[in-house]
Amino acid sequence: MAYTVTVDTDECLSSGKCVADYPEGFDFDDDDLAVVAPGVSSLSDDQLLRAARNCPARAIHLFDADGAEIAT
């Protein structure tokens, strides 16, 4: 995994798409908002791009090694 992943909980709609598609990489917090799970490092960059692109709220953000946000 070359990307750093964050979830903006202010943007998250709790749709669960990321958790359903990639349970090793995303989970819900106590407020049912998506968060990055410890297993996210097992996801490929392609899987992370898919997760970000499929997020209905666009709450998943990816950053390259230089800290620049990846357009999704």
PyMOL Python script that loads the backbone (N, CA, C, O; Angstrom):
from pymol import cmd

cmd.read_pdbstr("""\
ATOM      1  N   MET A   1       0.851  -1.181   0.000  1.00  0.00           N
ATOM      2  CA  MET A   1       0.000   0.000   0.000  1.00  0.00           C
ATOM      3  C   MET A   1       0.889   1.235   0.000  1.00  0.00           C
ATOM      4  O   MET A   1       1.663   1.451   0.933  1.00  0.00           O
ATOM      5  N   ALA A   2       0.779   2.022  -1.022  1.00  0.00           N
ATOM      6  CA  ALA A   2       1.568   3.247  -1.119  1.00  0.00           C
ATOM      7  C   ALA A   2       0.791   4.460  -0.634  1.00  0.00           C
ATOM      8  O   ALA A   2       1.384   5.501  -0.349  1.00  0.00           O
ATOM      9  N   TYR A   3      -0.525   4.342  -0.535  1.00  0.00           N
ATOM     10  CA  TYR A   3      -1.353   5.476  -0.151  1.00  0.00           C
ATOM     11  C   TYR A   3      -1.603   5.506   1.353  1.00  0.00           C
ATOM     12  O   TYR A   3      -1.699   4.468   2.009  1.00  0.00           O
ATOM     13  N   THR A   4      -1.705   6.710   1.872  1.00  0.00           N
ATOM     14  CA  THR A   4      -2.194   6.920   3.229  1.00  0.00           C
ATOM     15  C   THR A   4      -3.685   7.187   3.112  1.00  0.00           C
ATOM     16  O   THR A   4      -4.121   7.919   2.224  1.00  0.00           O
ATOM     17  N   VAL A   5      -4.467   6.596   4.007  1.00  0.00           N
ATOM     18  CA  VAL A   5      -5.925   6.670   3.924  1.00  0.00           C
ATOM     19  C   VAL A   5      -6.481   7.374   5.153  1.00  0.00           C
ATOM     20  O   VAL A   5      -6.054   7.122   6.279  1.00  0.00           O
ATOM     21  N   THR A   6      -7.446   8.264   4.915  1.00  0.00           N
ATOM     22  CA  THR A   6      -8.185   8.874   6.012  1.00  0.00           C
ATOM     23  C   THR A   6      -9.668   8.839   5.669  1.00  0.00           C
ATOM     24  O   THR A   6     -10.052   8.768   4.502  1.00  0.00           O
ATOM     25  N   VAL A   7     -10.486   8.890   6.705  1.00  0.00           N
ATOM     26  CA  VAL A   7     -11.927   9.041   6.530  1.00  0.00           C
ATOM     27  C   VAL A   7     -12.331  10.310   7.253  1.00  0.00           C
ATOM     28  O   VAL A   7     -12.062  10.464   8.445  1.00  0.00           O
ATOM     29  N   ASP A   8     -12.964  11.205   6.549  1.00  0.00           N
ATOM     30  CA  ASP A   8     -13.456  12.450   7.149  1.00  0.00           C
ATOM     31  C   ASP A   8     -14.814  12.149   7.772  1.00  0.00           C
ATOM     32  O   ASP A   8     -15.819  12.055   7.067  1.00  0.00           O
ATOM     33  N   THR A   9     -14.843  12.001   9.079  1.00  0.00           N
ATOM     34  CA  THR A   9     -16.086  11.634   9.758  1.00  0.00           C
ATOM     35  C   THR A   9     -17.131  12.740   9.690  1.00  0.00           C
ATOM     36  O   THR A   9     -18.314  12.480   9.910  1.00  0.00           O
ATOM     37  N   ASP A  10     -16.717  13.976   9.387  1.00  0.00           N
ATOM     38  CA  ASP A  10     -17.695  15.052   9.193  1.00  0.00           C
ATOM     39  C   ASP A  10     -18.446  14.872   7.876  1.00  0.00           C
ATOM     40  O   ASP A  10     -19.570  15.353   7.728  1.00  0.00           O
ATOM     41  N   GLU A  11     -17.826  14.181   6.921  1.00  0.00           N
ATOM     42  CA  GLU A  11     -18.454  13.945   5.621  1.00  0.00           C
ATOM     43  C   GLU A  11     -19.168  12.595   5.549  1.00  0.00           C
ATOM     44  O   GLU A  11     -20.075  12.424   4.734  1.00  0.00           O
ATOM     45  N   CYS A  12     -18.777  11.641   6.385  1.00  0.00           N
ATOM     46  CA  CYS A  12     -19.297  10.272   6.315  1.00  0.00           C
ATOM     47  C   CYS A  12     -20.808  10.236   6.549  1.00  0.00           C
ATOM     48  O   CYS A  12     -21.333  10.874   7.462  1.00  0.00           O
ATOM     49  N   LEU A  13     -21.489   9.467   5.690  1.00  0.00           N
ATOM     50  CA  LEU A  13     -22.943   9.299   5.787  1.00  0.00           C
ATOM     51  C   LEU A  13     -23.341   7.961   6.407  1.00  0.00           C
ATOM     52  O   LEU A  13     -24.529   7.649   6.499  1.00  0.00           O
ATOM     53  N   SER A  14     -22.361   7.174   6.831  1.00  0.00           N
ATOM     54  CA  SER A  14     -22.602   5.850   7.429  1.00  0.00           C
ATOM     55  C   SER A  14     -23.300   4.891   6.474  1.00  0.00           C
ATOM     56  O   SER A  14     -24.097   4.057   6.903  1.00  0.00           O
ATOM     57  N   SER A  15     -23.006   5.004   5.185  1.00  0.00           N
ATOM     58  CA  SER A  15     -23.653   4.096   4.226  1.00  0.00           C
ATOM     59  C   SER A  15     -23.168   2.665   4.394  1.00  0.00           C
ATOM     60  O   SER A  15     -23.905   1.720   4.114  1.00  0.00           O
ATOM     61  N   GLY A  16     -21.941   2.503   4.847  1.00  0.00           N
ATOM     62  CA  GLY A  16     -21.393   1.173   5.074  1.00  0.00           C
ATOM     63  C   GLY A  16     -20.795   0.526   3.839  1.00  0.00           C
ATOM     64  O   GLY A  16     -20.351  -0.621   3.904  1.00  0.00           O
ATOM     65  N   LYS A  17     -20.772   1.221   2.730  1.00  0.00           N
ATOM     66  CA  LYS A  17     -20.227   0.651   1.485  1.00  0.00           C
ATOM     67  C   LYS A  17     -18.781   0.214   1.676  1.00  0.00           C
ATOM     68  O   LYS A  17     -18.419  -0.893   1.277  1.00  0.00           O
ATOM     69  N   CYS A  18     -17.958   1.047   2.271  1.00  0.00           N
ATOM     70  CA  CYS A  18     -16.549   0.703   2.462  1.00  0.00           C
ATOM     71  C   CYS A  18     -16.384  -0.474   3.416  1.00  0.00           C
ATOM     72  O   CYS A  18     -15.551  -1.350   3.188  1.00  0.00           O
ATOM     73  N   VAL A  19     -17.171  -0.493   4.474  1.00  0.00           N
ATOM     74  CA  VAL A  19     -17.093  -1.579   5.457  1.00  0.00           C
ATOM     75  C   VAL A  19     -17.551  -2.892   4.839  1.00  0.00           C
ATOM     76  O   VAL A  19     -16.942  -3.934   5.081  1.00  0.00           O
ATOM     77  N   ALA A  20     -18.611  -2.856   4.049  1.00  0.00           N
ATOM     78  CA  ALA A  20     -19.120  -4.067   3.404  1.00  0.00           C
ATOM     79  C   ALA A  20     -18.139  -4.592   2.358  1.00  0.00           C
ATOM     80  O   ALA A  20     -17.904  -5.797   2.267  1.00  0.00           O
ATOM     81  N   ASP A  21     -17.563  -3.671   1.564  1.00  0.00           N
ATOM     82  CA  ASP A  21     -16.661  -4.083   0.492  1.00  0.00           C
ATOM     83  C   ASP A  21     -15.272  -4.469   0.996  1.00  0.00           C
ATOM     84  O   ASP A  21     -14.655  -5.389   0.459  1.00  0.00           O
ATOM     85  N   TYR A  22     -14.782  -3.788   2.005  1.00  0.00           N
ATOM     86  CA  TYR A  22     -13.417  -3.995   2.499  1.00  0.00           C
ATOM     87  C   TYR A  22     -13.387  -4.003   4.031  1.00  0.00           C
ATOM     88  O   TYR A  22     -12.836  -3.088   4.643  1.00  0.00           O
ATOM     89  N   PRO A  23     -13.976  -5.028   4.650  1.00  0.00           N
ATOM     90  CA  PRO A  23     -14.056  -5.070   6.117  1.00  0.00           C
ATOM     91  C   PRO A  23     -12.698  -5.128   6.808  1.00  0.00           C
ATOM     92  O   PRO A  23     -12.577  -4.767   7.979  1.00  0.00           O
ATOM     93  N   GLU A  24     -11.683  -5.579   6.088  1.00  0.00           N
ATOM     94  CA  GLU A  24     -10.350  -5.589   6.679  1.00  0.00           C
ATOM     95  C   GLU A  24      -9.753  -4.189   6.756  1.00  0.00           C
ATOM     96  O   GLU A  24      -8.842  -3.947   7.548  1.00  0.00           O
ATOM     97  N   GLY A  25     -10.259  -3.267   5.940  1.00  0.00           N
ATOM     98  CA  GLY A  25      -9.695  -1.930   5.880  1.00  0.00           C
ATOM     99  C   GLY A  25     -10.508  -0.837   6.530  1.00  0.00           C
ATOM    100  O   GLY A  25      -9.987   0.230   6.855  1.00  0.00           O
ATOM    101  N   PHE A  26     -11.798  -1.106   6.720  1.00  0.00           N
ATOM    102  CA  PHE A  26     -12.680  -0.080   7.292  1.00  0.00           C
ATOM    103  C   PHE A  26     -13.615  -0.705   8.317  1.00  0.00           C
ATOM    104  O   PHE A  26     -13.977  -1.878   8.221  1.00  0.00           O
ATOM    105  N   ASP A  27     -13.992   0.092   9.285  1.00  0.00           N
ATOM    106  CA  ASP A  27     -14.891  -0.366  10.343  1.00  0.00           C
ATOM    107  C   ASP A  27     -15.753   0.827  10.752  1.00  0.00           C
ATOM    108  O   ASP A  27     -15.575   1.938  10.254  1.00  0.00           O
ATOM    109  N   PHE A  28     -16.686   0.576  11.663  1.00  0.00           N
ATOM    110  CA  PHE A  28     -17.510   1.651  12.217  1.00  0.00           C
ATOM    111  C   PHE A  28     -17.026   2.007  13.610  1.00  0.00           C
ATOM    112  O   PHE A  28     -16.600   1.135  14.369  1.00  0.00           O
ATOM    113  N   ASP A  29     -17.091   3.286  13.946  1.00  0.00           N
ATOM    114  CA  ASP A  29     -16.789   3.706  15.307  1.00  0.00           C
ATOM    115  C   ASP A  29     -18.071   3.651  16.145  1.00  0.00           C
ATOM    116  O   ASP A  29     -19.096   3.161  15.672  1.00  0.00           O
ATOM    117  N   ASP A  30     -18.022   4.136  17.348  1.00  0.00           N
ATOM    118  CA  ASP A  30     -19.174   4.081  18.258  1.00  0.00           C
ATOM    119  C   ASP A  30     -20.353   4.916  17.769  1.00  0.00           C
ATOM    120  O   ASP A  30     -21.483   4.712  18.214  1.00  0.00           O
ATOM    121  N   ASP A  31     -20.101   5.850  16.862  1.00  0.00           N
ATOM    122  CA  ASP A  31     -21.161   6.682  16.304  1.00  0.00           C
ATOM    123  C   ASP A  31     -21.620   6.182  14.940  1.00  0.00           C
ATOM    124  O   ASP A  31     -22.335   6.882  14.223  1.00  0.00           O
ATOM    125  N   ASP A  32     -21.202   4.954  14.584  1.00  0.00           N
ATOM    126  CA  ASP A  32     -21.536   4.337  13.289  1.00  0.00           C
ATOM    127  C   ASP A  32     -20.992   5.124  12.103  1.00  0.00           C
ATOM    128  O   ASP A  32     -21.594   5.132  11.029  1.00  0.00           O
ATOM    129  N   LEU A  33     -19.881   5.771  12.293  1.00  0.00           N
ATOM    130  CA  LEU A  33     -19.185   6.446  11.205  1.00  0.00           C
ATOM    131  C   LEU A  33     -17.995   5.585  10.798  1.00  0.00           C
ATOM    132  O   LEU A  33     -17.378   4.937  11.644  1.00  0.00           O
ATOM    133  N   ALA A  34     -17.676   5.577   9.526  1.00  0.00           N
ATOM    134  CA  ALA A  34     -16.563   4.769   9.040  1.00  0.00           C
ATOM    135  C   ALA A  34     -15.239   5.309   9.555  1.00  0.00           C
ATOM    136  O   ALA A  34     -15.038   6.519   9.662  1.00  0.00           O
ATOM    137  N   VAL A  35     -14.343   4.385   9.871  1.00  0.00           N
ATOM    138  CA  VAL A  35     -12.985   4.713  10.276  1.00  0.00           C
ATOM    139  C   VAL A  35     -12.037   3.737   9.584  1.00  0.00           C
ATOM    140  O   VAL A  35     -12.445   2.661   9.148  1.00  0.00           O
ATOM    141  N   VAL A  36     -10.786   4.126   9.492  1.00  0.00           N
ATOM    142  CA  VAL A  36      -9.771   3.259   8.918  1.00  0.00           C
ATOM    143  C   VAL A  36      -9.418   2.190   9.951  1.00  0.00           C
ATOM    144  O   VAL A  36      -9.124   2.509  11.103  1.00  0.00           O
ATOM    145  N   ALA A  37      -9.446   0.936   9.543  1.00  0.00           N
ATOM    146  CA  ALA A  37      -9.129  -0.191  10.417  1.00  0.00           C
ATOM    147  C   ALA A  37      -7.649  -0.557  10.277  1.00  0.00           C
ATOM    148  O   ALA A  37      -7.027  -0.236   9.265  1.00  0.00           O
ATOM    149  N   PRO A  38      -7.084  -1.225  11.282  1.00  0.00           N
ATOM    150  CA  PRO A  38      -5.673  -1.607  11.223  1.00  0.00           C
ATOM    151  C   PRO A  38      -5.304  -2.437   9.989  1.00  0.00           C
ATOM    152  O   PRO A  38      -4.168  -2.369   9.519  1.00  0.00           O
ATOM    153  N   GLY A  39      -6.234  -3.207   9.470  1.00  0.00           N
ATOM    154  CA  GLY A  39      -5.952  -4.057   8.322  1.00  0.00           C
ATOM    155  C   GLY A  39      -5.925  -3.341   6.994  1.00  0.00           C
ATOM    156  O   GLY A  39      -5.760  -3.981   5.955  1.00  0.00           O
ATOM    157  N   VAL A  40      -6.084  -2.027   6.997  1.00  0.00           N
ATOM    158  CA  VAL A  40      -6.110  -1.277   5.732  1.00  0.00           C
ATOM    159  C   VAL A  40      -4.812  -1.479   4.947  1.00  0.00           C
ATOM    160  O   VAL A  40      -4.810  -1.379   3.720  1.00  0.00           O
ATOM    161  N   SER A  41      -3.726  -1.759   5.635  1.00  0.00           N
ATOM    162  CA  SER A  41      -2.444  -1.937   4.947  1.00  0.00           C
ATOM    163  C   SER A  41      -2.428  -3.176   4.066  1.00  0.00           C
ATOM    164  O   SER A  41      -1.552  -3.313   3.212  1.00  0.00           O
ATOM    165  N   SER A  42      -3.388  -4.083   4.258  1.00  0.00           N
ATOM    166  CA  SER A  42      -3.461  -5.280   3.421  1.00  0.00           C
ATOM    167  C   SER A  42      -4.174  -5.015   2.092  1.00  0.00           C
ATOM    168  O   SER A  42      -4.167  -5.868   1.205  1.00  0.00           O
ATOM    169  N   LEU A  43      -4.785  -3.843   1.954  1.00  0.00           N
ATOM    170  CA  LEU A  43      -5.491  -3.504   0.715  1.00  0.00           C
ATOM    171  C   LEU A  43      -4.520  -2.932  -0.317  1.00  0.00           C
ATOM    172  O   LEU A  43      -3.586  -2.206   0.024  1.00  0.00           O
ATOM    173  N   SER A  44      -4.755  -3.266  -1.560  1.00  0.00           N
ATOM    174  CA  SER A  44      -3.931  -2.731  -2.646  1.00  0.00           C
ATOM    175  C   SER A  44      -4.357  -1.292  -2.936  1.00  0.00           C
ATOM    176  O   SER A  44      -5.423  -0.843  -2.516  1.00  0.00           O
ATOM    177  N   ASP A  45      -3.506  -0.595  -3.654  1.00  0.00           N
ATOM    178  CA  ASP A  45      -3.850   0.772  -4.049  1.00  0.00           C
ATOM    179  C   ASP A  45      -5.113   0.788  -4.907  1.00  0.00           C
ATOM    180  O   ASP A  45      -5.929   1.701  -4.785  1.00  0.00           O
ATOM    181  N   ASP A  46      -5.282  -0.212  -5.774  1.00  0.00           N
ATOM    182  CA  ASP A  46      -6.500  -0.297  -6.599  1.00  0.00           C
ATOM    183  C   ASP A  46      -7.742  -0.461  -5.735  1.00  0.00           C
ATOM    184  O   ASP A  46      -8.774   0.153  -6.004  1.00  0.00           O
ATOM    185  N   GLN A  47      -7.646  -1.284  -4.700  1.00  0.00           N
ATOM    186  CA  GLN A  47      -8.788  -1.474  -3.802  1.00  0.00           C
ATOM    187  C   GLN A  47      -9.094  -0.178  -3.057  1.00  0.00           C
ATOM    188  O   GLN A  47     -10.261   0.175  -2.883  1.00  0.00           O
ATOM    189  N   LEU A  48      -8.070   0.524  -2.620  1.00  0.00           N
ATOM    190  CA  LEU A  48      -8.282   1.793  -1.930  1.00  0.00           C
ATOM    191  C   LEU A  48      -8.914   2.829  -2.851  1.00  0.00           C
ATOM    192  O   LEU A  48      -9.797   3.580  -2.436  1.00  0.00           O
ATOM    193  N   LEU A  49      -8.464   2.867  -4.093  1.00  0.00           N
ATOM    194  CA  LEU A  49      -9.077   3.782  -5.058  1.00  0.00           C
ATOM    195  C   LEU A  49     -10.547   3.442  -5.262  1.00  0.00           C
ATOM    196  O   LEU A  49     -11.391   4.336  -5.324  1.00  0.00           O
ATOM    197  N   ARG A  50     -10.856   2.148  -5.367  1.00  0.00           N
ATOM    198  CA  ARG A  50     -12.256   1.736  -5.530  1.00  0.00           C
ATOM    199  C   ARG A  50     -13.089   2.143  -4.322  1.00  0.00           C
ATOM    200  O   ARG A  50     -14.201   2.650  -4.468  1.00  0.00           O
ATOM    201  N   ALA A  51     -12.548   1.919  -3.135  1.00  0.00           N
ATOM    202  CA  ALA A  51     -13.275   2.290  -1.914  1.00  0.00           C
ATOM    203  C   ALA A  51     -13.562   3.786  -1.894  1.00  0.00           C
ATOM    204  O   ALA A  51     -14.677   4.205  -1.582  1.00  0.00           O
ATOM    205  N   ALA A  52     -12.564   4.586  -2.224  1.00  0.00           N
ATOM    206  CA  ALA A  52     -12.741   6.048  -2.225  1.00  0.00           C
ATOM    207  C   ALA A  52     -13.744   6.481  -3.285  1.00  0.00           C
ATOM    208  O   ALA A  52     -14.598   7.330  -3.031  1.00  0.00           O
ATOM    209  N   ARG A  53     -13.639   5.897  -4.465  1.00  0.00           N
ATOM    210  CA  ARG A  53     -14.550   6.271  -5.555  1.00  0.00           C
ATOM    211  C   ARG A  53     -15.977   5.816  -5.300  1.00  0.00           C
ATOM    212  O   ARG A  53     -16.921   6.455  -5.763  1.00  0.00           O
ATOM    213  N   ASN A  54     -16.146   4.716  -4.566  1.00  0.00           N
ATOM    214  CA  ASN A  54     -17.484   4.186  -4.303  1.00  0.00           C
ATOM    215  C   ASN A  54     -18.140   4.786  -3.067  1.00  0.00           C
ATOM    216  O   ASN A  54     -19.306   4.505  -2.789  1.00  0.00           O
ATOM    217  N   CYS A  55     -17.418   5.596  -2.335  1.00  0.00           N
ATOM    218  CA  CYS A  55     -17.987   6.234  -1.149  1.00  0.00           C
ATOM    219  C   CYS A  55     -18.997   7.293  -1.601  1.00  0.00           C
ATOM    220  O   CYS A  55     -18.620   8.249  -2.279  1.00  0.00           O
ATOM    221  N   PRO A  56     -20.276   7.136  -1.236  1.00  0.00           N
ATOM    222  CA  PRO A  56     -21.286   8.096  -1.691  1.00  0.00           C
ATOM    223  C   PRO A  56     -21.066   9.508  -1.149  1.00  0.00           C
ATOM    224  O   PRO A  56     -21.533  10.476  -1.748  1.00  0.00           O
ATOM    225  N   ALA A  57     -20.368   9.634  -0.037  1.00  0.00           N
ATOM    226  CA  ALA A  57     -20.125  10.953   0.550  1.00  0.00           C
ATOM    227  C   ALA A  57     -18.756  11.519   0.169  1.00  0.00           C
ATOM    228  O   ALA A  57     -18.438  12.662   0.498  1.00  0.00           O
ATOM    229  N   ARG A  58     -17.950  10.717  -0.521  1.00  0.00           N
ATOM    230  CA  ARG A  58     -16.574  11.109  -0.854  1.00  0.00           C
ATOM    231  C   ARG A  58     -15.783  11.436   0.415  1.00  0.00           C
ATOM    232  O   ARG A  58     -14.985  12.373   0.445  1.00  0.00           O
ATOM    233  N   ALA A  59     -16.026  10.638   1.464  1.00  0.00           N
ATOM    234  CA  ALA A  59     -15.391  10.869   2.756  1.00  0.00           C
ATOM    235  C   ALA A  59     -14.040  10.178   2.895  1.00  0.00           C
ATOM    236  O   ALA A  59     -13.295  10.464   3.833  1.00  0.00           O
ATOM    237  N   ILE A  60     -13.715   9.271   1.974  1.00  0.00           N
ATOM    238  CA  ILE A  60     -12.436   8.566   2.025  1.00  0.00           C
ATOM    239  C   ILE A  60     -11.434   9.343   1.177  1.00  0.00           C
ATOM    240  O   ILE A  60     -11.665   9.604  -0.004  1.00  0.00           O
ATOM    241  N   HIS A  61     -10.321   9.706   1.803  1.00  0.00           N
ATOM    242  CA  HIS A  61      -9.294  10.495   1.123  1.00  0.00           C
ATOM    243  C   HIS A  61      -7.988   9.714   1.087  1.00  0.00           C
ATOM    244  O   HIS A  61      -7.588   9.104   2.078  1.00  0.00           O
ATOM    245  N   LEU A  62      -7.334   9.743  -0.063  1.00  0.00           N
ATOM    246  CA  LEU A  62      -6.068   9.042  -0.268  1.00  0.00           C
ATOM    247  C   LEU A  62      -4.965  10.060  -0.534  1.00  0.00           C
ATOM    248  O   LEU A  62      -5.169  11.060  -1.222  1.00  0.00           O
ATOM    249  N   PHE A  63      -3.790   9.780   0.029  1.00  0.00           N
ATOM    250  CA  PHE A  63      -2.643  10.666  -0.128  1.00  0.00           C
ATOM    251  C   PHE A  63      -1.438   9.855  -0.562  1.00  0.00           C
ATOM    252  O   PHE A  63      -1.241   8.728  -0.109  1.00  0.00           O
ATOM    253  N   ASP A  64      -0.627  10.437  -1.447  1.00  0.00           N
ATOM    254  CA  ASP A  64       0.576   9.739  -1.887  1.00  0.00           C
ATOM    255  C   ASP A  64       1.694   9.945  -0.863  1.00  0.00           C
ATOM    256  O   ASP A  64       1.490  10.578   0.173  1.00  0.00           O
ATOM    257  N   ALA A  65       2.863   9.407  -1.162  1.00  0.00           N
ATOM    258  CA  ALA A  65       3.987   9.467  -0.234  1.00  0.00           C
ATOM    259  C   ALA A  65       4.438  10.895   0.069  1.00  0.00           C
ATOM    260  O   ALA A  65       5.039  11.148   1.114  1.00  0.00           O
ATOM    261  N   ASP A  66       4.151  11.829  -0.842  1.00  0.00           N
ATOM    262  CA  ASP A  66       4.511  13.224  -0.631  1.00  0.00           C
ATOM    263  C   ASP A  66       3.438  14.015   0.103  1.00  0.00           C
ATOM    264  O   ASP A  66       3.610  15.205   0.369  1.00  0.00           O
ATOM    265  N   GLY A  67       2.320  13.350   0.433  1.00  0.00           N
ATOM    266  CA  GLY A  67       1.227  14.014   1.128  1.00  0.00           C
ATOM    267  C   GLY A  67       0.213  14.683   0.233  1.00  0.00           C
ATOM    268  O   GLY A  67      -0.709  15.340   0.717  1.00  0.00           O
ATOM    269  N   ALA A  68       0.373  14.522  -1.085  1.00  0.00           N
ATOM    270  CA  ALA A  68      -0.585  15.118  -2.025  1.00  0.00           C
ATOM    271  C   ALA A  68      -1.809  14.224  -2.129  1.00  0.00           C
ATOM    272  O   ALA A  68      -1.693  13.003  -2.231  1.00  0.00           O
ATOM    273  N   GLU A  69      -2.986  14.844  -2.104  1.00  0.00           N
ATOM    274  CA  GLU A  69      -4.204  14.055  -2.205  1.00  0.00           C
ATOM    275  C   GLU A  69      -4.366  13.507  -3.619  1.00  0.00           C
ATOM    276  O   GLU A  69      -4.136  14.203  -4.608  1.00  0.00           O
ATOM    277  N   ILE A  70      -4.769  12.242  -3.683  1.00  0.00           N
ATOM    278  CA  ILE A  70      -5.000  11.562  -4.948  1.00  0.00           C
ATOM    279  C   ILE A  70      -6.420  11.887  -5.404  1.00  0.00           C
ATOM    280  O   ILE A  70      -7.368  11.734  -4.634  1.00  0.00           O
ATOM    281  N   ALA A  71      -6.568  12.324  -6.618  1.00  0.00           N
ATOM    282  CA  ALA A  71      -7.906  12.610  -7.161  1.00  0.00           C
ATOM    283  C   ALA A  71      -8.658  11.300  -7.335  1.00  0.00           C
ATOM    284  O   ALA A  71      -8.144  10.348  -7.922  1.00  0.00           O
ATOM    285  N   THR A  72      -9.880  11.265  -6.820  1.00  0.00           N
ATOM    286  CA  THR A  72     -10.679  10.024  -6.924  1.00  0.00           C
ATOM    287  C   THR A  72     -11.933  10.247  -7.715  1.00  0.00           C
ATOM    288  O   THR A  72     -12.719   9.318  -7.902  1.00  0.00           O
TER     289      THR A  72
END
""", "prot")
cmd.dss("prot")
cmd.show_as("cartoon", "prot")
cmd.util.cbc("prot")
cmd.orient("prot")
